[in-house]
Amino acid sequence: MIVWLNGAFGAGKTTAAYELLDLLPGSTLYDPEVIGAQLRWMLPKEQLAQTADFQDLRSWRRLVVDTAAALLCEVPGPLITPLTLLRREYRDEMFGAFAARRIPVRHLLLHAEEPVLRERIDTRAAADGGATRAWALSHLRPYREALPWITAEAGTVDTTHLTPRRTAERLAEAISAGEGAVDIVQTPEPTAETVAAGILLFDDRDRVLLVDPTYKPGWEFPGGVVEKGEAPSAAGVREVFEELGLRLAGELALLVVDWEPPHPPGFGGMRLLFDGGRLATEDAATLLLPSAELRGWRFVTEEEAAQLLPPVRLERLRCALQARRAGHPLYLERGVPTGATRSGNLLR
């Protein structure tokens, strides 16, 4: 198990983590900042010059999960991880990867009001010569902006008037009571190329339905991986029902076939998008969301989708909308129509 102690600089995460070691038998302190420091030694200086925070490094986020899994092969756990995590897409990526490895996460927030945080930051700065003061203060605004999503998920301990020991005791009580348990879908990581089927559903304004997964960054189309022996269109229909409680009737029109190349650690594979048709207003009102898999859905224009979808999915959507207007499907490789489809010899 991972006990992730979140919070702003000055909330008391590290001091509480050391105290918590005494209260949780078999626990080990796991500090991902050590991984960031090592990456700074190994990565090219040109790349590091473009990265202000090691959390923005995809390699760091991957190594945080892989290292935790390796550590749990050596120690009984839990791993106590005191680290500020303010970007929800990074939370989704890492916590989703933990879930895929069957590693449960307890997400706990150590919170103090901003005047208290500023006072603690100033006290720390007086002791270390002010080396971290500007950096710590610069994170207060992102912390305020992240509080709504963090508090909606994490168990919260107010550290304003607590000693580190008392904070640790409150954390141990919260863990014992099951607070902060991250309810997230457990999707096993693929071991080979996969075929995935997505369904595009539209409203009466021709906006497309997107969903917000809890287990990976970025928004997505309803759908999922095709199971062994399953037809791709049937897989899309099944996933729409499992994800949204919506039963699709009738045949689906194929819009896009996209070959996604291997990109370690991913294996790539074929990605298909089908036209699920227009969703009636009364049907949209009945959509259900499994909290362990999706946290939200919305109908969006193509312009709005550009703010939500990762680049590869956005290009796939644009090609699908083009195919829908043209009335015939497109074949893509790496999200780009091939020469055959560009010249008009389209897949039929």
ZIGI-V445386 format. One record per backbone hydrogen bond with DSSP energy under -1.0 kcal/mol. CO is the residue of the C=O (numbers start at 1). NH is the residue of the N-H. E is the energy in kcal/mol with one decimal. If there is no record, write none. Layout:
BEGIN
((CO | NH | E) (CO | NH | E))
END
This chain:
BEGIN
((1 | 79 | -2.8) (2 | 106 | -3.2) (3 | 81 | -3.0) (4 | 108 | -2.8) (5 | 83 | -1.6) (6 | 110 | -2.8) (8 | 11 | -2.0) (12 | 16 | -1.9) (13 | 17 | -2.2) (14 | 18 | -2.0) (15 | 19 | -1.5) (16 | 20 | -2.4) (17 | 21 | -1.2) (19 | 22 | -1.0) (20 | 24 | -1.5) (24 | 27 | -2.0) (26 | 77 | -1.1) (28 | 80 | -3.0) (31 | 34 | -1.7) (32 | 36 | -1.6) (33 | 37 | -2.2) (34 | 38 | -2.0) (35 | 39 | -2.3) (36 | 40 | -1.7) (38 | 42 | -1.3) (39 | 43 | -3.0) (44 | 48 | -2.1) (45 | 49 | -2.1) (47 | 50 | -1.1) (48 | 51 | -1.7) (53 | 56 | -2.1) (54 | 57 | -1.7) (57 | 61 | -1.9) (58 | 62 | -2.2) (59 | 63 | -2.5) (60 | 64 | -2.4) (61 | 65 | -1.3) (62 | 66 | -2.5) (63 | 67 | -3.0) (64 | 68 | -1.6) (65 | 69 | -2.4) (66 | 70 | -2.1) (67 | 71 | -2.7) (68 | 72 | -2.2) (70 | 73 | -1.2) (71 | 74 | -2.0) (71 | 75 | -2.1) (78 | 28 | -2.2) (79 | 3 | -3.2) (80 | 30 | -3.1) (81 | 5 | -2.6) (81 | 83 | -1.1) (87 | 91 | -1.8) (88 | 92 | -2.6) (89 | 93 | -1.9) (90 | 94 | -2.5) (91 | 95 | -2.8) (92 | 96 | -1.9) (93 | 97 | -1.5) (94 | 98 | -2.4) (95 | 99 | -2.3) (96 | 100 | -2.0) (97 | 101 | -1.1) (98 | 103 | -2.7) (99 | 102 | -1.8) (104 | 2 | -2.5) (105 | 182 | -2.4) (106 | 4 | -2.6) (107 | 155 | -2.0) (108 | 6 | -3.2) (109 | 157 | -3.0) (111 | 159 | -2.8) (113 | 117 | -2.1) (114 | 118 | -2.9) (115 | 119 | -2.0) (116 | 120 | -2.3) (117 | 121 | -2.5) (118 | 122 | -2.4) (119 | 123 | -2.2) (120 | 124 | -2.4) (121 | 125 | -2.5) (122 | 126 | -2.0) (123 | 127 | -1.0) (124 | 128 | -2.0) (125 | 130 | -1.8) (132 | 136 | -2.7) (133 | 137 | -2.7) (134 | 138 | -1.9) (137 | 140 | -1.4) (139 | 143 | -1.7) (140 | 144 | -2.4) (141 | 145 | -2.3) (142 | 146 | -1.7) (143 | 147 | -1.3) (146 | 150 | -2.1) (147 | 151 | -3.0) (148 | 152 | -1.2) (150 | 153 | -1.2) (150 | 154 | -3.5) (155 | 109 | -3.4) (157 | 111 | -2.4) (159 | 162 | -1.4) (163 | 167 | -2.7) (164 | 168 | -2.3) (165 | 169 | -2.2) (166 | 170 | -2.3) (167 | 171 | -2.4) (168 | 172 | -2.7) (169 | 173 | -2.1) (170 | 174 | -2.3) (171 | 175 | -2.6) (172 | 176 | -2.3) (173 | 177 | -1.8) (174 | 179 | -2.6) (175 | 178 | -1.4) (178 | 181 | -1.1) (180 | 107 | -3.2) (194 | 270 | -1.3) (195 | 226 | -3.5) (196 | 272 | -2.9) (197 | 224 | -2.0) (198 | 274 | -2.6) (200 | 276 | -2.9) (201 | 209 | -2.5) (202 | 279 | -4.2) (203 | 206 | -2.1) (207 | 203 | -1.7) (208 | 300 | -2.5) (210 | 298 | -2.1) (211 | 220 | -2.7) (212 | 295 | -2.8) (220 | 211 | -2.9) (222 | 199 | -2.9) (224 | 197 | -2.8) (227 | 230 | -2.2) (231 | 235 | -2.3) (232 | 236 | -2.2) (233 | 237 | -2.1) (234 | 238 | -2.6) (235 | 239 | -2.7) (236 | 240 | -2.2) (237 | 241 | -1.9) (238 | 242 | -2.6) (239 | 243 | -2.9) (240 | 244 | -2.6) (240 | 246 | -1.0) (241 | 245 | -1.9) (244 | 288 | -2.6) (253 | 275 | -3.3) (255 | 330 | -2.5) (256 | 273 | -2.2) (257 | 332 | -3.7) (258 | 271 | -2.8) (259 | 334 | -3.3) (260 | 269 | -2.6) (263 | 266 | -2.5) (268 | 194 | -2.0) (269 | 260 | -3.4) (270 | 196 | -2.4) (271 | 258 | -2.8) (272 | 198 | -3.1) (273 | 255 | -3.0) (273 | 256 | -1.7) (274 | 200 | -3.1) (275 | 253 | -1.2) (277 | 202 | -2.3) (280 | 284 | -2.4) (281 | 285 | -1.6) (283 | 286 | -1.2) (284 | 287 | -1.3) (290 | 293 | -2.4) (290 | 294 | -2.9) (292 | 185 | -3.5) (293 | 214 | -2.4) (296 | 212 | -2.5) (298 | 210 | -2.7) (300 | 208 | -2.4) (301 | 305 | -2.5) (302 | 306 | -1.2) (304 | 307 | -1.3) (305 | 308 | -1.3) (305 | 309 | -2.9) (308 | 219 | -1.8) (310 | 314 | -2.4) (311 | 315 | -2.4) (312 | 316 | -1.8) (313 | 317 | -2.3) (314 | 318 | -2.5) (315 | 319 | -2.2) (316 | 320 | -2.0) (317 | 321 | -2.7) (318 | 322 | -2.0) (319 | 323 | -2.6) (320 | 324 | -2.3) (321 | 325 | -2.0) (322 | 326 | -2.2) (323 | 327 | -1.8) (323 | 328 | -1.3) (330 | 257 | -2.2) (331 | 338 | -1.6) (332 | 259 | -2.1) (333 | 336 | -1.4) (336 | 333 | -2.5) (338 | 342 | -2.3) (339 | 343 | -1.9) (340 | 345 | -1.8) (344 | 346 | -1.8))
END
